[in-house]
């Protein structure tokens, strides 16, 4: 008999049917009741074992974590909080689990403990919910862009270009590290390396994406990116996924429209498809909030925060206006901010971004026209000569979630900016070609996928929304 998913059994409209279910034991109580879960839903289905006619040896093997197959009748449950249960006629142990050694016991574990057991943590309710939400969000990303006629482009993971100009990249080499070849100047001779040049893992697919937008009109990338930033904060990963659309003929206003529409679509889609998981995660977070001091508690519950994004238009505010608001704000005047805003040109921190969203405007905010000297070389220079056509989207509880810009389409201006920043024109000759041959206004943005999953699930540490986090001194599993 073909087995039926637990999710489908719980959503069934008919009972008294003979069915088979397979999954893992969450709990086994009174030598009779198995809480079975197969990963298809946050909810377990209760399986009632005929313990009087089941061998003691088999009953002893029904332990937390064991894989089992149950065949029986789906009936209406007499217990509270569950619609159906399985009256078990036949039970088979598919895989034993040592109850003394299995770390995922039916009790609350710390997130740090679960990170140390990342290969098993997805068996908990919380991480099962997080990964289902992540999966649905990923599908929603593709669904949105495909419906809009975007072309999905797989940009390279290995690259010779540093899109951000930050230099925090992982080097890729096949050279023998204990005997590196040197050239006549005594430097490493990368001509003898696998690719014949210095190469790295990418920090962004944007630059390559722009070349495709100049032919296909509207494209998006969605793939892994890497940053060798020696940071152990709750907001940084060394390996993460990026969503990066690029659209020919879009100016900054078009870019803001696209980003707002996109992010509202994927959140709404996920809320509809993952209602049970999000309800569970909200309850989990509410319990966590009770243990925090009043001043550190979130002002909005998870679903309220998600609806806050869906139900409010995003307020568009220039960087200059935002600086004036922050400079005159009460927390700035009373020096409650960790980073005091004194003058125009300051690089905004999360505390400033959250103040604008949560306290001042009370809606999501899009900041635009940032100082050129704190933004990347490829952003279009405004006529004032000191700001660029950049934009950041700010959300409650997290601050910046999207960063983008209208790209600098003018060849001569782009070259001058690269010279001023010491960026080698020969390294990016192909990028400059897009400005030499049929250049046009175009725009795009980047959204760190884990940052989005963090926001939608309400988790507070980015290491808890990716299967196997890669961080400094940690490449386990």
FIMARVEX-89370 format. One record per residue (C-alpha): residue in three letters; x, y, z. Coordinates in steps of 0.02 Angstrom, whole numbers, m for minus. Layout:
N
+-----+--------+--------+--------+
!  aa !     c1 !     c2 !     c3 !
+-----+--------+--------+--------+
! Ala !      X !      Y !      Z !
...
+-----+--------+--------+--------+
// end
This chain:
477
+-----+--------+--------+--------+
!  aa !     c1 !     c2 !     c3 !
+-----+--------+--------+--------+
! Unk !      0 !      0 !      0 !
! Unk !     63 !    174 !    m45 !
! Unk !     85 !    283 !    108 !
! Unk !    m10 !    447 !    130 !
! Unk !     68 !    607 !    196 !
! Unk !     17 !    661 !    370 !
! Unk !    m37 !    831 !    301 !
! Unk !   m157 !    747 !    181 !
! Unk !   m226 !    632 !    316 !
! Unk !   m262 !    780 !    431 !
! Unk !   m349 !    870 !    286 !
! Unk !   m449 !    717 !    234 !
! Unk !   m638 !    729 !    213 !
! Unk !   m672 !    543 !    233 !
! Unk !   m640 !    423 !    375 !
! Unk !   m649 !    235 !    401 !
! Unk !   m527 !    210 !    260 !
! Unk !   m378 !     94 !    270 !
! Unk !   m218 !    195 !    255 !
! Unk !    m31 !    184 !    279 !
! Unk !     76 !    321 !    353 !
! Unk !    263 !    332 !    377 !
! Unk !    363 !    452 !    481 !
! Unk !    461 !    480 !    640 !
! Unk !    403 !    460 !    818 !
! Unk !    393 !    626 !    910 !
! Unk !    324 !    551 !   1071 !
! Unk !    258 !    384 !   1132 !
! Unk !    154 !    384 !   1289 !
! Unk !     60 !    258 !   1394 !
! Unk !    129 !    119 !   1284 !
! Unk !    m13 !    161 !   1165 !
! Unk !    m10 !    335 !   1085 !
! Unk !    118 !    382 !    951 !
! Unk !    133 !    562 !    894 !
! Unk !    191 !    536 !    714 !
! Unk !    266 !    670 !    601 !
! Unk !    332 !    651 !    424 !
! Unk !    388 !    831 !    391 !
! Unk !    240 !    876 !    279 !
! Unk !    160 !    983 !    415 !
! Unk !    195 !   1058 !    586 !
! Unk !     55 !    948 !    655 !
! Unk !     74 !    769 !    713 !
! Unk !    m55 !    633 !    690 !
! Unk !    m96 !    521 !    836 !
! Unk !    m77 !    335 !    806 !
! Unk !   m166 !    221 !    930 !
! Unk !    m70 !     58 !    952 !
! Unk !   m157 !   m103 !   1004 !
! Unk !    m29 !   m130 !   1142 !
! Unk !   m111 !   m288 !   1206 !
! Unk !    m79 !   m376 !   1040 !
! Unk !     88 !   m293 !   1001 !
! Unk !    246 !   m385 !   1058 !
! Unk !    337 !   m304 !   1203 !
! Unk !    497 !   m307 !   1101 !
! Unk !    414 !   m198 !    967 !
! Unk !    341 !    m78 !   1096 !
! Unk !    514 !    m52 !   1171 !
! Unk !    579 !      1 !   1000 !
! Unk !    449 !    140 !    982 !
! Unk !    559 !    281 !   1043 !
! Unk !    578 !    466 !   1002 !
! Unk !    663 !    482 !    832 !
! Unk !    625 !    305 !    772 !
! Unk !    558 !    287 !    595 !
! Unk !    398 !    186 !    586 !
! Unk !    264 !    128 !    465 !
! Unk !     86 !    114 !    527 !
! Unk !    m60 !     35 !    434 !
! Unk !   m236 !     50 !    498 !
! Unk !   m399 !    147 !    492 !
! Unk !   m418 !    336 !    490 !
! Unk !   m551 !    380 !    618 !
! Unk !   m619 !    534 !    702 !
! Unk !   m519 !    570 !    858 !
! Unk !   m598 !    569 !   1029 !
! Unk !   m456 !    672 !   1101 !
! Unk !   m456 !    861 !   1110 !
! Unk !   m358 !    966 !    985 !
! Unk !   m353 !    838 !    844 !
! Unk !   m478 !    797 !    708 !
! Unk !   m419 !    624 !    656 !
! Unk !   m311 !    482 !    721 !
! Unk !   m253 !    315 !    655 !
! Unk !   m316 !    155 !    735 !
! Unk !   m161 !     48 !    704 !
! Unk !   m183 !   m130 !    641 !
! Unk !     m2 !   m158 !    590 !
! Unk !    155 !    m71 !    649 !
! Unk !    329 !    m91 !    576 !
! Unk !    492 !    m16 !    643 !
! Unk !    588 !     51 !    492 !
! Unk !    734 !    124 !    587 !
! Unk !    778 !    116 !    772 !
! Unk !    834 !    267 !    873 !
! Unk !    936 !    252 !   1032 !
! Unk !    833 !    349 !   1162 !
! Unk !    984 !    381 !   1272 !
! Unk !   1091 !    455 !   1133 !
! Unk !    963 !    541 !   1020 !
! Unk !    989 !    728 !   1057 !
! Unk !    820 !    791 !    995 !
! Unk !    716 !    744 !   1146 !
! Unk !    536 !    808 !   1163 !
! Unk !    585 !    959 !   1267 !
! Unk !    643 !   1137 !   1238 !
! Unk !    823 !   1150 !   1177 !
! Unk !    928 !   1308 !   1165 !
! Unk !    959 !   1376 !    991 !
! Unk !   1146 !   1361 !   1021 !
! Unk !   1128 !   1176 !   1062 !
! Unk !   1025 !   1151 !    904 !
! Unk !   1158 !   1239 !    797 !
! Unk !   1284 !   1114 !    864 !
! Unk !   1166 !    977 !    801 !
! Unk !   1116 !   1060 !    638 !
! Unk !   1103 !    891 !    551 !
! Unk !    961 !    843 !    670 !
! Unk !    883 !   1009 !    720 !
! Unk !    762 !   1006 !    573 !
! Unk !    673 !    864 !    666 !
! Unk !    611 !    990 !    794 !
! Unk !    448 !   1082 !    768 !
! Unk !    532 !   1252 !    757 !
! Unk !    659 !   1208 !    625 !
! Unk !    538 !   1103 !    526 !
! Unk !    426 !   1257 !    518 !
! Unk !    570 !   1372 !    472 !
! Unk !    629 !   1261 !    329 !
! Unk !    455 !   1239 !    258 !
! Unk !    434 !   1429 !    261 !
! Unk !    603 !   1448 !    177 !
! Unk !    553 !   1325 !     41 !
! Unk !    388 !   1414 !      5 !
! Unk !    473 !   1584 !      4 !
! Unk !    598 !   1518 !   m122 !
! Unk !    458 !   1457 !   m234 !
! Unk !    368 !   1625 !   m216 !
! Unk !    525 !   1716 !   m277 !
! Unk !    528 !   1616 !   m438 !
! Unk !    339 !   1624 !   m456 !
! Unk !    337 !   1815 !   m447 !
! Unk !    474 !   1844 !   m575 !
! Unk !    415 !   1709 !   m693 !
! Unk !    239 !   1781 !   m693 !
! Unk !    313 !   1952 !   m734 !
! Unk !    411 !   1883 !   m882 !
! Unk !    584 !   1893 !   m804 !
! Unk !    721 !   1776 !   m867 !
! Unk !    811 !   1674 !   m733 !
! Unk !    999 !   1689 !   m756 !
! Unk !   1129 !   1582 !   m666 !
! Unk !   1275 !   1700 !   m640 !
! Unk !   1447 !   1627 !   m599 !
! Unk !   1499 !   1577 !   m424 !
! Unk !   1684 !   1592 !   m470 !
! Unk !   1731 !   1767 !   m526 !
! Unk !   1876 !   1886 !   m551 !
! Unk !   1768 !   2038 !   m510 !
! Unk !   1729 !   2114 !   m340 !
! Unk !   1555 !   2186 !   m363 !
! Unk !   1551 !   2278 !   m196 !
! Unk !   1730 !   2340 !   m197 !
! Unk !   1748 !   2282 !    m17 !
! Unk !   1883 !   2153 !    m49 !
! Unk !   1809 !   2031 !     79 !
! Unk !   1808 !   1881 !    m38 !
! Unk !   1856 !   1698 !    m27 !
! Unk !   1998 !   1659 !   m145 !
! Unk !   1985 !   1511 !   m264 !
! Unk !   2150 !   1429 !   m312 !
! Unk !   2226 !   1263 !   m362 !
! Unk !   2404 !   1323 !   m326 !
! Unk !   2503 !   1223 !   m198 !
! Unk !   2493 !   1331 !    m41 !
! Unk !   2656 !   1261 !     28 !
! Unk !   2752 !   1307 !   m129 !
! Unk !   2671 !   1454 !   m216 !
! Unk !   2746 !   1502 !   m386 !
! Unk !   2816 !   1678 !   m394 !
! Unk !   2843 !   1796 !   m542 !
! Unk !   2996 !   1905 !   m573 !
! Unk !   2930 !   2038 !   m452 !
! Unk !   2917 !   1908 !   m313 !
! Unk !   2726 !   1911 !   m312 !
! Unk !   2616 !   1756 !   m330 !
! Unk !   2609 !   1706 !   m512 !
! Unk !   2423 !   1683 !   m542 !
! Unk !   2454 !   1648 !   m726 !
! Unk !   2500 !   1473 !   m667 !
! Unk !   2337 !   1454 !   m572 !
! Unk !   2189 !   1353 !   m639 !
! Unk !   2101 !   1503 !   m716 !
! Unk !   2260 !   1597 !   m759 !
! Unk !   2212 !   1743 !   m647 !
! Unk !   2164 !   1789 !   m469 !
! Unk !   1987 !   1724 !   m438 !
! Unk !   1864 !   1722 !   m293 !
! Unk !   1693 !   1661 !   m240 !
! Unk !   1564 !   1790 !   m290 !
! Unk !   1488 !   1918 !   m172 !
! Unk !   1353 !   1962 !   m299 !
! Unk !   1286 !   1914 !   m469 !
! Unk !   1238 !   2093 !   m508 !
! Unk !   1375 !   2145 !   m630 !
! Unk !   1351 !   1990 !   m737 !
! Unk !   1163 !   2010 !   m719 !
! Unk !   1173 !   2185 !   m793 !
! Unk !   1251 !   2116 !   m953 !
! Unk !   1100 !   2002 !   m977 !
! Unk !    975 !   2140 !   m938 !
! Unk !   1052 !   2238 !  m1081 !
! Unk !    995 !   2101 !  m1199 !
! Unk !    847 !   2015 !  m1118 !
! Unk !    766 !   2167 !  m1038 !
! Unk !    723 !   2099 !   m867 !
! Unk !    816 !   1961 !   m778 !
! Unk !    843 !   1896 !   m602 !
! Unk !    975 !   1793 !   m515 !
! Unk !    945 !   1687 !   m361 !
! Unk !   1097 !   1593 !   m301 !
! Unk !   1233 !   1572 !   m170 !
! Unk !   1353 !   1713 !   m129 !
! Unk !   1501 !   1721 !    m11 !
! Unk !   1583 !   1851 !     98 !
! Unk !   1743 !   1827 !    198 !
! Unk !   1692 !   1951 !    332 !
! Unk !   1762 !   1898 !    500 !
! Unk !   1602 !   1936 !    593 !
! Unk !   1513 !   1830 !    722 !
! Unk !   1356 !   1936 !    737 !
! Unk !   1179 !   1871 !    726 !
! Unk !   1159 !   1957 !    555 !
! Unk !   1308 !   1888 !    458 !
! Unk !   1345 !   1728 !    364 !
! Unk !   1495 !   1682 !    257 !
! Unk !   1382 !   1589 !    135 !
! Unk !   1209 !   1653 !     94 !
! Unk !   1086 !   1668 !    m50 !
! Unk !   1047 !   1826 !   m148 !
! Unk !    898 !   1878 !   m253 !
! Unk !    951 !   2008 !   m382 !
! Unk !    837 !   2072 !   m521 !
! Unk !    903 !   2191 !   m656 !
! Unk !    785 !   2284 !   m772 !
! Unk !    829 !   2382 !   m928 !
! Unk !    743 !   2552 !   m948 !
! Unk !    690 !   2559 !   m764 !
! Unk !    736 !   2716 !   m667 !
! Unk !    746 !   2726 !   m477 !
! Unk !    558 !   2755 !   m456 !
! Unk !    522 !   2601 !   m561 !
! Unk !    647 !   2505 !   m456 !
! Unk !    561 !   2555 !   m294 !
! Unk !    392 !   2504 !   m367 !
! Unk !    461 !   2334 !   m416 !
! Unk !    543 !   2301 !   m248 !
! Unk !    388 !   2349 !   m149 !
! Unk !    273 !   2244 !   m258 !
! Unk !    392 !   2095 !   m255 !
! Unk !    418 !   2089 !    m68 !
! Unk !    233 !   2108 !    m29 !
! Unk !    193 !   1968 !   m152 !
! Unk !    315 !   1840 !    m77 !
! Unk !    261 !   1879 !    101 !
! Unk !     76 !   1866 !     60 !
! Unk !    103 !   1704 !    m37 !
! Unk !    198 !   1627 !    109 !
! Unk !     70 !   1681 !    238 !
! Unk !    m65 !   1594 !    136 !
! Unk !     35 !   1433 !    109 !
! Unk !    117 !   1419 !    281 !
! Unk !    m21 !   1475 !    399 !
! Unk !      5 !   1333 !    523 !
! Unk !    194 !   1352 !    527 !
! Unk !    184 !   1541 !    551 !
! Unk !     54 !   1523 !    688 !
! Unk !    170 !   1401 !    778 !
! Unk !    320 !   1516 !    757 !
! Unk !    220 !   1664 !    822 !
! Unk !    171 !   1565 !    978 !
! Unk !    352 !   1514 !   1004 !
! Unk !    410 !   1694 !    993 !
! Unk !    275 !   1755 !   1112 !
! Unk !    338 !   1630 !   1241 !
! Unk !    516 !   1692 !   1216 !
! Unk !    461 !   1873 !   1236 !
! Unk !    394 !   1836 !   1410 !
! Unk !    570 !   1802 !   1474 !
! Unk !    639 !   1968 !   1409 !
! Unk !    639 !   2134 !   1502 !
! Unk !    493 !   2245 !   1451 !
! Unk !    606 !   2368 !   1360 !
! Unk !    675 !   2229 !   1247 !
! Unk !    509 !   2153 !   1196 !
! Unk !    446 !   2172 !   1019 !
! Unk !    304 !   2293 !    995 !
! Unk !    222 !   2182 !    863 !
! Unk !    185 !   1996 !    859 !
! Unk !    247 !   1902 !    706 !
! Unk !     87 !   1899 !    603 !
! Unk !     51 !   2080 !    650 !
! Unk !    224 !   2128 !    587 !
! Unk !    198 !   2036 !    422 !
! Unk !     28 !   2118 !    398 !
! Unk !    109 !   2286 !    439 !
! Unk !    212 !   2264 !    280 !
! Unk !     65 !   2206 !    176 !
! Unk !    m60 !   2337 !    232 !
! Unk !     49 !   2493 !    223 !
! Unk !    118 !   2584 !     73 !
! Unk !    306 !   2605 !     87 !
! Unk !    350 !   2785 !    132 !
! Unk !    482 !   2858 !     15 !
! Unk !    603 !   2974 !    101 !
! Unk !    766 !   3052 !     42 !
! Unk !    923 !   3018 !    142 !
! Unk !    939 !   3204 !    175 !
! Unk !    763 !   3214 !    249 !
! Unk !    798 !   3058 !    354 !
! Unk !    957 !   3135 !    425 !
! Unk !    861 !   3292 !    476 !
! Unk !    728 !   3184 !    562 !
! Unk !    859 !   3080 !    653 !
! Unk !    965 !   3229 !    704 !
! Unk !    812 !   3311 !    783 !
! Unk !    743 !   3152 !    861 !
! Unk !    726 !   3130 !   1049 !
! Unk !    841 !   2976 !   1061 !
! Unk !    976 !   3070 !    965 !
! Unk !    962 !   3227 !   1071 !
! Unk !    962 !   3124 !   1232 !
! Unk !   1107 !   3018 !   1165 !
! Unk !   1004 !   2859 !   1174 !
! Unk !   1069 !   2805 !   1003 !
! Unk !   1231 !   2707 !   1009 !
! Unk !   1285 !   2802 !    853 !
! Unk !   1241 !   2986 !    869 !
! Unk !   1190 !   3076 !    709 !
! Unk !   1283 !   3241 !    700 !
! Unk !   1298 !   3282 !    517 !
! Unk !   1247 !   3239 !    340 !
! Unk !   1349 !   3096 !    267 !
! Unk !   1334 !   2976 !    414 !
! Unk !   1312 !   2792 !    371 !
! Unk !   1146 !   2743 !    450 !
! Unk !   1143 !   2599 !    574 !
! Unk !   1003 !   2476 !    612 !
! Unk !    947 !   2579 !    763 !
! Unk !    920 !   2731 !    651 !
! Unk !    829 !   2631 !    518 !
! Unk !    713 !   2550 !    645 !
! Unk !    676 !   2719 !    725 !
! Unk !    617 !   2786 !    557 !
! Unk !    505 !   2635 !    527 !
! Unk !    440 !   2595 !    700 !
! Unk !    433 !   2764 !    786 !
! Unk !    428 !   2906 !    660 !
! Unk !    335 !   2849 !    503 !
! Unk !    256 !   2689 !    575 !
! Unk !    264 !   2602 !    406 !
! Unk !    398 !   2523 !    295 !
! Unk !    516 !   2655 !    227 !
! Unk !    618 !   2671 !     67 !
! Unk !    766 !   2788 !     85 !
! Unk !    843 !   2856 !    m75 !
! Unk !    979 !   2972 !   m141 !
! Unk !   1121 !   2924 !    m24 !
! Unk !   1291 !   3009 !    m14 !
! Unk !   1401 !   2943 !   m154 !
! Unk !   1549 !   2910 !    m40 !
! Unk !   1457 !   2776 !     62 !
! Unk !   1386 !   2683 !    m88 !
! Unk !   1456 !   2571 !   m226 !
! Unk !   1540 !   2634 !   m386 !
! Unk !   1404 !   2573 !   m504 !
! Unk !   1265 !   2683 !   m434 !
! Unk !   1208 !   2830 !   m542 !
! Unk !   1276 !   2998 !   m490 !
! Unk !   1146 !   3133 !   m465 !
! Unk !   1161 !   3307 !   m538 !
! Unk !   1215 !   3377 !   m369 !
! Unk !   1377 !   3277 !   m388 !
! Unk !   1371 !   3216 !   m208 !
! Unk !   1226 !   3092 !   m201 !
! Unk !   1183 !   2936 !   m299 !
! Unk !   1021 !   2855 !   m354 !
! Unk !   1027 !   2724 !   m217 !
! Unk !    882 !   2652 !   m118 !
! Unk !    864 !   2547 !     38 !
! Unk !    702 !   2469 !    102 !
! Unk !    683 !   2471 !    291 !
! Unk !    572 !   2352 !    390 !
! Unk !    519 !   2343 !    573 !
! Unk !    627 !   2240 !    688 !
! Unk !    766 !   2217 !    560 !
! Unk !    809 !   2382 !    476 !
! Unk !    876 !   2368 !    299 !
! Unk !    810 !   2219 !    202 !
! Unk !    834 !   2274 !     20 !
! Unk !    971 !   2378 !    m60 !
! Unk !    970 !   2437 !   m239 !
! Unk !    999 !   2579 !   m360 !
! Unk !    982 !   2650 !   m532 !
! Unk !   1145 !   2599 !   m615 !
! Unk !   1268 !   2723 !   m689 !
! Unk !   1235 !   2704 !   m876 !
! Unk !   1352 !   2844 !   m934 !
! Unk !   1519 !   2775 !   m990 !
! Unk !   1625 !   2927 !   m951 !
! Unk !   1550 !   2953 !   m778 !
! Unk !   1571 !   2769 !   m733 !
! Unk !   1753 !   2771 !   m788 !
! Unk !   1788 !   2926 !   m683 !
! Unk !   1708 !   2845 !   m530 !
! Unk !   1811 !   2688 !   m554 !
! Unk !   1971 !   2789 !   m569 !
! Unk !   1930 !   2886 !   m410 !
! Unk !   1906 !   2723 !   m315 !
! Unk !   2058 !   2636 !   m389 !
! Unk !   1956 !   2504 !   m481 !
! Unk !   2054 !   2429 !   m626 !
! Unk !   1965 !   2462 !   m793 !
! Unk !   2052 !   2312 !   m871 !
! Unk !   1977 !   2196 !   m741 !
! Unk !   1801 !   2256 !   m786 !
! Unk !   1823 !   2286 !   m972 !
! Unk !   1672 !   2177 !  m1009 !
! Unk !   1564 !   2276 !   m887 !
! Unk !   1616 !   2439 !   m969 !
! Unk !   1567 !   2365 !  m1137 !
! Unk !   1385 !   2370 !  m1082 !
! Unk !   1407 !   2560 !  m1076 !
! Unk !   1499 !   2566 !  m1242 !
! Unk !   1371 !   2470 !  m1343 !
! Unk !   1189 !   2522 !  m1328 !
! Unk !   1191 !   2586 !  m1149 !
! Unk !   1023 !   2628 !  m1071 !
! Unk !    948 !   2677 !   m905 !
! Unk !    930 !   2522 !   m797 !
! Unk !    905 !   2477 !   m615 !
! Unk !    907 !   2331 !   m494 !
! Unk !    913 !   2280 !   m314 !
! Unk !    981 !   2144 !   m202 !
! Unk !    890 !   2051 !    m64 !
! Unk !    983 !   1932 !     50 !
! Unk !    867 !   1782 !     54 !
! Unk !    912 !   1735 !    232 !
! Unk !    871 !   1912 !    288 !
! Unk !    698 !   1888 !    212 !
! Unk !    675 !   1718 !    295 !
! Unk !    731 !   1795 !    459 !
! Unk !    597 !   1929 !    446 !
! Unk !    456 !   1811 !    394 !
! Unk !    492 !   1680 !    528 !
! Unk !    528 !   1806 !    666 !
! Unk !    692 !   1723 !    710 !
! Unk !    828 !   1835 !    780 !
! Unk !    987 !   1747 !    724 !
! Unk !   1023 !   1722 !    539 !
! Unk !   1111 !   1556 !    577 !
! Unk !    941 !   1483 !    618 !
! Unk !    861 !   1511 !    446 !
! Unk !    987 !   1418 !    337 !
! Unk !   1014 !   1230 !    340 !
! Unk !   1200 !   1229 !    382 !
! Unk !   1269 !   1400 !    430 !
! Unk !   1444 !   1446 !    374 !
! Unk !   1526 !   1570 !    494 !
! Unk !   1703 !   1608 !    554 !
! Unk !   1784 !   1449 !    622 !
! Unk !   1630 !   1348 !    578 !
! Unk !   1609 !   1238 !    424 !
! Unk !   1538 !   1086 !    512 !
! Unk !   1420 !    964 !    425 !
+-----+--------+--------+--------+
// end
